Amino acid sequence: MLTWLKLALRNLFRNGRRSWFTILAIAFGFVAVNVLGGFTAYIFTNLQDSYIYVEANGHVTIFKAGFLDQGKLEPTRYLLSEAEQQAVRQVLARHPEALVVTPQLQISGLLSNGKVSTIFVASGRVPSDIDAIGRLADRGSARVKLYDGQPLADAVSHGIGVSHGLAKALSLQLGTTAVAMAPTVTGQINALDAELYQLIDAPIEALEDKLALVPLKFAQALYDTTSVDRITVLLDSTARTDAMRAVLARELKAVGMDLDLRTWNELSPFYTKVKRMFDVIFVIAFLIVFTIVVMSVVNTFTMAVLERTREIGTLRALGVKRRGIVALFSLESVALGGLGSACGIALTLLVVALVGWLQPTWIPPQIARRVPLQIHLVPAYWLFSTLMLVALSTLSAIIPARKAARMPITNALGYA
């Protein structure tokens, strides 16, 4: 076998220029596919971390059953009371993998500067819990400060954050005061003074002129309630999400609670849509690149077979069977695909290192500030690409080799 491999390598570089051009075509195809794959992997992890950590939505969110369907029409009917919150916490206390358990209350109403009022929607959260979730993030955009001003604090319930567009609409600046108005859970109108602590970046343009972020105590005081509409759970690993959801659903049902548990990806349709879009782009790019590679390999081996037809006839005359001829060209193609993939791996590492050294930045979806652009190393993509390149190179070589091997020996010997 070693002899055949040596012979294959010698034959491969008999026409070195042509072989090296084909190897480079395979290498650059490898780089194109895997740099794109590394970028899409970065996009996926960035979007995932942004939703889970930056926006503090956690891995699993617990609602009262029916809230997601009817909660907007009858919000007070689907709130979780203090007793229900405590019951949920007792169940979660059995699971050390639940790192942060934090309640939330979504509110809406009017925000006024004393002269002009406009609609706002806000998420009432526990600031210390949000900080704890953010500190557990360790990638890309999760490290970016997504607001101007000072952080919200548990002890200062009247300190709020509003989006840049909402602040502009009301001519609000950091440190100025405003009045938030909303109906309570009993239907009465309530108003609270608020101080602008921070200007926040809205994740989508539609919320730029109406988004606010307030401490949970402020939201509860405005609605005159101690209830919440959801409980967010952050786990120690995203991989545990589905299994943990199933366990919690079973345990909460066992204590007589009718709740609806949703995972982070079920509540993030944007992530799902972006992932599907990039999956399609990756497949299209993969097909284009590998079609070019296949055509290059076919051209190389077609020319090689034509040039070596008399050699093939000589080998056949010496007793080498047809499958031996095909095997010889197959070994050459395997070597060609292997060398191309090896060069591709080296070039991909070079590109990744170059990106890491240059540290380019960009503005990704759902984040309004520049973050570092990265290319992730995805060994699974590399292995798949190598196997596909070698397999396609082999198949591309077999077709012309089989045709030459079936040629009558006398015709092959006399071929010019």
N, C-alpha and C positions, 0 to 999 in steps of 0.2 A: 504493500500500500504506500509506503514511504517513497519507493521508487516512482510509482505512478504520480504522486504528488509533486516530486521534484521535476518530473517530465512536464507536468501541467504548468508549473511555474515558468519553466524555461520556454515553453511554447507561448505562454501568455505574454512574455516580454520579448518575443521574437520581433514584434513590431511595437517597440516601447512607446513611441509617441502616441499611437492610437490607443494603446492600453491605458496609458496615463490620463489621456483625455476622458476615457470612459470612467476610470477610477475617480477622477475629479467630478464628473457629472453625478456619480453615485454619492460622493462625499457632500457635494453642495445640496443635493436632494435631501440627504440625511439632515443636514444643518437646517434647511428651510422647514422641514416638517417638525423637527424637535425644538427649534427656537419658537415656532408658532405654538407647539404643544406646551412648552415651558411658560410662554406668555399667557396662554389660556388657563393653565393651572394657577398662575399668579392671580389672574382675574377672579377665578372661582374662589380661591382662598381669601382674597381681599374682600369680595362681596360678602362672603360668609362671615368673616371676622367683623366687618363693618356692621352687619345686621345684629350679630350676636353680642358683640362687645361695645363697639362705638355707640350704637343706638340703644344698647343695654336691653335688648329684647330677650336675651337668654336662649336657652335650648328648648325648654318646654314652658308653655303658658297654660295656666289653668283658669277656665271660665265656668260660670254656672251654666248648666245645660240650657241651650236655647238662646244664649246671649248673642252669639254671632249671627243668628237669623232674625231675632226680634228685639235685640238690645237697643237699637236705635229708636224703635217705636215705643218701647216700654222700658226705659233704662232702669227705673227704680225696682222693677220686678226681678231683675237679673243681677242685682248687686250681691256681693258676698259680705255677710254681716261679720262683726267681730268674732262671734262664736264659731262661725264657719271658717274664718281665717285661722283661728287657733287650732281647729281640728285638722286643717290641712297642714299646718306647721308641725303638729304632733306626728303625722304620718311621715312627713319629709325628714323629721329628726332621726328616723331610723336609718336613713341613708346618708352616710358620710360623703358619698360622691356628689351630693347636692351642696355646692359650695356657697351659693347665695340664694336666698329666698326673699323676694321683695314684692310688696303689693303695689298696685298702680290704680289710678283713677283718671280716666279720660274725661275732660270737661270741655264745654264750649259756652260762649256768651259774647258779651260786648266789652271791648277795651276802649277807654276814653281818656283823652288828655285834658278834659275839662271843656273843650270846644268842639271836638270832633270825636265820633265813636265809630268803631268798625268791628266786624265779626272776628273772633279769634277761636282757635281750637288749641287745646293744651293737653299735655300729658303730665299728670301729677305723680311724681315719683319721690322716693326717699333719696336725697342727694348723696348720703354716705354709701348707700347700696350701689348707686350708679358709679361712684368713684371706685368702689371695690371691684365691680365688674370690669371697668376700664383698665384697671391695673393688671388684670389677668391676661390681657391681650398682649401679643408679642410680635405682631407682624405689621408691616407696611403702614396702611392708613390708620390702623388702630392706635398708633403712636402720635398721630397728628392732633393738635388742639383745634377743635372745630367750633370755637367761639372766641369772641373778643370780650374782655372784661374779667370779672372775678368769678370763681366757681360758686354755685349755690350751696347753701349750708342748712343742715337740719335745724339749727338754732335760730335761723332768721327766716321765718316762714313767709314773710312778705317780700323777700328778694326773688325776682323772677327773671327769666330770659325770654326775649322775643326775637323773631327772625328779622333780618336786615330790612326786608321789604315792609314788614308791619311797623317797625320803628320809623321808617321813612314816611309811611302814610300818616302817622300820628305826630311826626316831628319830635320823636323821643330820642334822647341821648342817654348814655350811661350815667347813672346817678339820678336821673329825673324820676318823677312819680307819675303814676297813672291810676285809674280806677277800673277795676274789673267788675262786671255785673253779669249775673246769671240767675235763672230760677233755681230754687232749692228743690230737694226731692219731694217736698210737700207742695210745690207750686208757687211759693212766694218769691218775690224778687229780693236778691241780696246783693250787696256791693262791698268790696274790700279795696283798701288802698294797697298799692304795690309799688315797689321800687325796682327800677331797671338795673339788674346786676350784670347782665351779659347780653350780647348780640350773637345769635346762633345762626348757623348755616342750615337752611331747609334742605332736606334730602331730595325733594322734587320741586320743580318750578311752581306747580299748582299751589303749594303751601307757602310760598315765599312771602306773601302779604297777609298771612293769617296764623302762622304757627307760633306757639309759645311753649315754654317749659317752666313748670312751677313745682315747688315742693309739695309733697303729698298733703301735708297739713293745710297748706293754702287751698288746694283743690277741695279737700273735705270741708273746710270752713266755708268756702264759697257755696258749696252744695248743701251745707248744714247736715252732714252725715259722718258717720265713722266707718261706713262701708267702703268697699273698693269693687272694681269691676273685673279685676284679674290679678293673678299671682304669678310672677315670673320666677322661673327656676333656672339657675346657671349650674351646669354640671362640670365635673373635672375633665371631661373629654367629650368632644362632639360625637365620637364614635358610639357613645353610650345612649344617644338620644332616643332611638326607637325602642330599645330594650327597656330603658327607664320609663318611657311613656307607658308601655304595657304594664310594667310592675306597679306604677303609681295608680293607673286606672283601676287595676284589680284591687289594690289596697284601699283606695278611697271609696270604691263601691262597697267593699266589705264593711266599712264603718257607716254605711247608709247615706253617702253623699252622692247626689246626682250632678256630676261635673263633666265638663268637656275639656279634654286635654289635646292641645295642638303643638306640633313640633315647629321649630323655627322655619324650616323650609316650606311647611304648609301655610305659614303666615307670611311668607315672602315670595309672592308670585313674580316679582321683578327678578329675583335671583334665578328662579326656574326658567323664565323666558330668556334671560341673557345666556344661561348655560346651554339651552337648546340652540340658540343662535350660533354660539361659538362652536358647538359640536358640529353643526352643519358646515360652518366655514372650515373647520379643521378637516372634515371628510372631503370637501371639495378640493382644498389645497393638497391633501394627501393624494387624491386621485390624479390631479394635474401633475404633481411632481413625479410620482411613480410612473405615470405614462411616459413622461420625458425620459426617465431613467431606463425604462424597458426598451424604448425605441433606440436609445444609445447602445444598449447591450446587444440588441438584435442586429444593429448595423455592424458593430464590432465583430460579432461571431459570424455573421453572414460573409463579411469580407475575409475573415480568417479561414472559413471553410472553403471558400472559392480558391484562395491562395494555396491551400494545402490539400486540394483534391487528389493530386498525384500521390502525395504522402499517404493519404487515407487509402488509396488503392494499393500502395506498397504494403501497408500494414495488413490490409485484408489478404493480400497475396501471401504474406508470411504466416497467416493463420489466425490473426486477431479477428474475433467475431464482431458482428455489428454492435452488440451491446457494449463491447469493449471500446469501440470508437465513440459511442455516445457517452460512456462513462468518462473517457478521457476529456472530452469537451465539457462535461458536467463538472469535473474537478476544476477545470480552468475557470468556469463561471463561478463556482463556489469561492475560489481564491480571489476572483475579481470582486465579487460582492463583499467578501470579508475584508479585503484591503480598502475598498471604498467606504465601508462602514467604520473601519478603524480610523481612517482619515476624517470621516464625518464626526466621530466622537471627539477627536482632538480639536477640530475646528469649532464644534459646539461649545466645548469647555473654554476655548479662547474667546468666543463671543460672550459667554456668560461672565467670564473674568473681566472682559472689556466693559460690559455694562455695569458690573459692580464697581469698577475703577472710576468710570465717568460719572456714575450716579445721576443719570437723567431723571427728570421729574415730569409728571403729567397730571391732568385732572380727570380722574376716573368717574364712572357713573355713581350718582348718589353722594358724592363728596365734592364740595365746592372749593376745596383748596388743593394745592399741588402736593403730590405725594411721590416718594421715590418709585421709579419704574424698576421692576425686577424680572428676571427670567429664571424660573424655577428649574431645577434638575429633576427630571422625572424618569427614573431608571426603567419603569415599566414601558414607557414610550420608546426608550432607546432599544430595549430588548425586542419589542415588537417590530420596530423599524429595521433592525438588523436582520431578523428572521425573514421579514417580507422582502428586503432587498436581496438577500441570498437566494430565497425561493424564486423570486421573479427573474433574477439573473440566470439561475439554473434552467428555468422553463424557457427563457428567451434563447438559451444556447442549445437546448435539446432539439428544438424544431429544425434549424438548419443542419445540425449534426445527424439527425435521423435521416434527413433527405440525402445527405452525402453518403452515409453508411449503406443505404439501400441501392446506391448506384452500382451497376455491374462493374466488377473489378477491371475488366478490359477497357471499359469506357473511362474509368477513373484514372488508370495508368496512362491513357492516351489524352487525357484532358489538358488543354492548353489555355 
